């Protein structure tokens, strides 16, 4: 099974868009005062709409823009360093190869090398598939599905879909494989080379839309949901920095919530 899967995967390696990282390049927007300090950030993968490289090879996305705006207020800039693979990003954080991670959930192992901000959004991990004959039950039962069919799926090595699915992966090692690039995971699904992929529901939907993939379904049974934080290297920042960062983060989140509320009220007041 494993050899067959990798035989299907191998040709895709040459079609994954190459994203050239700018080595030690300052990426902070112009500001009245030059930042006195910089934090290193690395690109692991394109996760629209949260963080990605745009058409000019510049970092963009909701998470990145929020991070950058807070750091500017604190007098910090960002410096893009060489790519760090997603499954090694916290190992690299502990070595200060980069110093800030976006879109992170907290676990005990990561807390050994990281200081975490307050949560700024939530993330839902879901299962996407293209064959309507698969996963027809309202609740996902991987043991039953894997026992009945030779299904193969993909996910990011660093992704976490809950302890229940981790147990399934251990019991059925040939039914899932780790592919770091979301582009590759979706391309394999679109080509019918795998049966499903697991990932962040918002990012996969948007990425699939950009790739022109339409014939896929998100199963209603969400696998895992977690709060998402910014993570900083313990060697790069201290608790005082985290306190100041959180104060600005809370204010910006409150401002965003108020703006969204006003926009919602305006829509309700519009004449039909």
C-alpha positions in Angstrom: 0.0 0.0 0.0 2.7 2.5 1.0 4.7 1.9 -2.2 1.6 2.4 -4.3 0.7 5.6 -2.6 4.1 7.1 -3.0 4.2 6.1 -6.7 1.1 8.2 -7.1 2.6 11.1 -5.2 6.0 11.2 -6.9 4.9 13.0 -10.1 3.2 15.8 -8.1 6.5 16.8 -6.5 7.5 18.5 -9.7 4.3 20.4 -10.0 4.2 22.0 -6.6 4.7 25.8 -7.0 8.1 26.7 -5.7 8.0 29.6 -3.1 11.3 31.3 -2.9 12.0 32.6 0.6 13.8 36.0 1.0 16.8 35.2 3.2 17.0 37.6 6.1 14.8 40.2 4.3 13.0 43.0 6.3 9.3 42.8 5.5 7.9 45.4 7.8 5.7 48.0 6.3 7.1 51.6 6.2 6.4 53.5 9.5 7.4 56.9 10.9 10.1 55.4 13.0 12.4 52.5 12.1 11.8 49.5 14.3 14.6 49.1 16.9 14.1 45.3 17.2 13.2 42.6 14.7 11.7 39.1 15.1 12.5 36.4 12.6 9.5 34.7 10.8 9.6 31.8 8.4 7.2 30.5 5.8 6.1 26.9 6.1 3.2 26.7 3.6 0.5 28.8 2.0 -2.5 28.9 4.3 -4.9 31.4 2.7 -6.5 33.5 4.1 -4.3 33.4 7.2 -0.7 33.5 5.9 0.7 33.1 2.5 3.1 34.5 -0.1 1.4 36.8 -2.5 2.1 37.3 -6.2 5.1 39.6 -5.3 6.5 36.9 -3.0 5.6 39.0 0.0 4.0 37.7 3.1 0.2 38.5 3.4 -2.9 37.2 5.1 -5.2 37.9 8.0 -3.0 36.4 10.7 0.2 38.0 9.3 -1.4 41.4 9.1 -2.7 41.2 12.6 0.7 40.2 13.9 2.5 42.9 12.0 0.2 45.6 13.1 0.7 44.7 16.8 4.4 44.5 16.5 4.6 47.9 14.8 2.9 49.4 17.8 5.4 47.7 20.1 8.4 49.0 18.0 9.2 45.7 16.4 9.8 44.7 12.8 9.7 41.3 11.1 12.5 39.7 9.2 11.7 36.8 6.8 14.3 34.0 7.0 14.7 30.7 5.1 11.8 28.2 5.0 11.2 26.1 8.0 9.2 23.0 7.4 5.8 22.9 9.1 6.5 19.7 11.1 9.7 21.2 12.4 8.6 24.7 13.2 8.6 24.4 17.0 11.9 22.5 17.0 13.3 25.4 14.9 11.6 27.9 17.3 13.5 26.3 20.2 16.8 26.8 18.3 15.8 30.4 17.4 16.1 29.7 13.7 12.9 31.7 13.6 11.2 33.5 16.5 7.4 33.8 15.9 4.8 31.3 14.6 1.3 32.2 13.5 -1.7 29.9 13.7 -0.5 27.8 16.6 -2.5 25.8 19.2 -1.1 25.1 22.6 0.2 21.8 23.9 2.6 20.8 26.6 5.5 20.1 24.3 5.3 23.4 22.6 5.1 25.3 25.8 8.7 24.1 26.6 10.1 26.4 23.9 7.3 29.0 23.4 5.5 31.8 25.0 1.9 32.0 23.7 -0.3 35.0 23.1 -4.0 35.0 24.0 -6.1 33.3 21.4 -7.1 35.4 18.5 -9.3 33.0 16.5 -10.4 29.4 16.5 -9.7 26.6 14.0 -11.8 23.6 12.9 -10.2 20.5 11.4 -12.5 18.7 8.9 -12.5 15.9 6.4 -12.9 16.7 2.7 -13.6 14.1 0.0 -14.8 14.0 -3.6 -16.5 10.6 -4.0 -20.1 11.0 -2.8 -20.3 7.3 -2.1 -17.8 7.7 0.7 -18.4 8.9 4.3 -22.2 8.9 4.0 -22.9 8.5 7.8 -23.6 11.6 9.8 -20.8 10.7 12.3 -17.4 9.7 11.1 -16.3 6.2 11.9 -12.9 5.7 10.5 -12.5 2.1 11.8 -15.6 1.0 9.9 -14.7 2.9 6.8 -11.1 1.6 6.7 -12.2 -2.0 7.4 -14.7 -1.9 4.5 -12.7 0.1 1.9 -8.9 0.5 1.1 -9.1 4.3 1.6 -6.1 6.6 1.7 -6.0 10.2 2.9 -3.6 13.0 3.5 -2.9 15.7 6.1 -0.2 18.0 7.3 2.4 16.4 9.5 2.0 19.1 12.1 -1.8 19.2 12.0 -3.8 17.8 14.9 -7.2 16.3 14.3 -7.9 15.1 17.8 -6.8 12.2 19.9 -9.5 9.9 18.4 -8.0 10.3 14.9 -4.5 9.9 16.2 -5.5 6.5 17.6 -6.9 5.6 14.2 -3.7 6.6 12.5 -1.7 4.3 14.8 -4.1 1.4 14.2 -4.3 2.0 10.4 -0.9 3.4 9.4 -1.4 2.6 5.7 -4.6 4.6 5.4 -3.1 8.1 5.9 0.0 9.9 5.0 1.6 13.2 5.8 2.1 15.7 2.9 3.4 19.1 4.0 2.1 21.2 1.0 -1.6 22.0 1.1 -1.4 22.5 -2.7 -0.2 18.9 -3.1 -2.8 17.5 -0.8 -5.6 19.2 -2.7 -4.2 18.3 -6.1 -4.0 14.6 -5.2 -7.6 14.8 -4.0 -8.7 16.5 -7.2 -6.9 13.9 -9.4 -8.5 11.0 -7.4 -5.1 9.8 -6.2 -6.3 9.9 -2.6 -9.8 9.5 -1.1 -9.8 12.4 1.4 -7.8 15.1 3.0 -7.9 16.6 6.5 -7.2 20.2 7.4 -8.4 23.6 8.5 -11.9 24.0 7.0 -11.6 27.7 6.1 -8.2 27.5 4.5 -8.9 24.3 2.5 -12.2 25.8 1.1 -10.5 29.0 0.0 -7.4 27.2 -1.4 -9.5 24.8 -3.3 -11.5 27.6 -4.8 -8.3 29.4 -5.9 -7.2 26.1 -7.6 -10.6 25.7 -9.3 -11.5 22.5 -7.4 -15.3 22.3 -7.1 -16.4 18.7 -6.7 -15.4 18.2 -3.1 -17.4 17.9 0.1 -16.7 18.9 3.8 -18.1 16.2 6.1 -20.4 17.8 8.7 -18.7 15.9 11.6 -15.9 18.3 12.6 -12.9 16.3 13.9 -11.3 18.9 16.2 -11.7 22.5 17.2 -9.1 24.6 19.1 -8.1 28.1 20.0 -5.3 29.6 17.9 -2.5 31.7 19.2 0.7 33.4 18.2 3.8 31.6 19.6 7.2 33.3 20.3 10.6 31.8 21.1 11.3 32.0 24.8 14.8 33.2 23.9 13.4 36.1 21.8 10.8 37.6 24.1 10.0 37.7 27.8 6.8 37.8 29.9 6.7 41.6 29.8 6.7 41.5 26.0 3.8 39.0 26.0 1.8 41.2 28.4 2.2 44.2 26.2 1.5 42.2 23.0 -1.7 40.8 24.6 -2.9 44.2 25.6 -2.7 45.4 22.0 -4.1 42.2 20.7 -7.2 42.4 23.0 -7.8 46.0 21.9 -7.6 45.1 18.2 -9.9 42.1 18.5 -12.4 44.3 20.4 -12.2 46.9 17.7 -12.8 44.3 15.0 -15.7 42.8 16.8 -17.3 46.2 17.2 -16.8 47.0 13.5 -18.4 43.7 12.5 -21.3 44.3 14.8 -21.9 47.8 13.3 -21.7 46.3 9.7 -24.3 43.7 10.7 -26.6 46.3 12.1 -26.2 48.5 9.0 -27.3 45.5 6.8 -30.3 44.9 9.0 -31.3 48.6 8.6 -31.0 48.5 4.8 -34.4 48.8 3.0 -35.5 45.6 1.2 
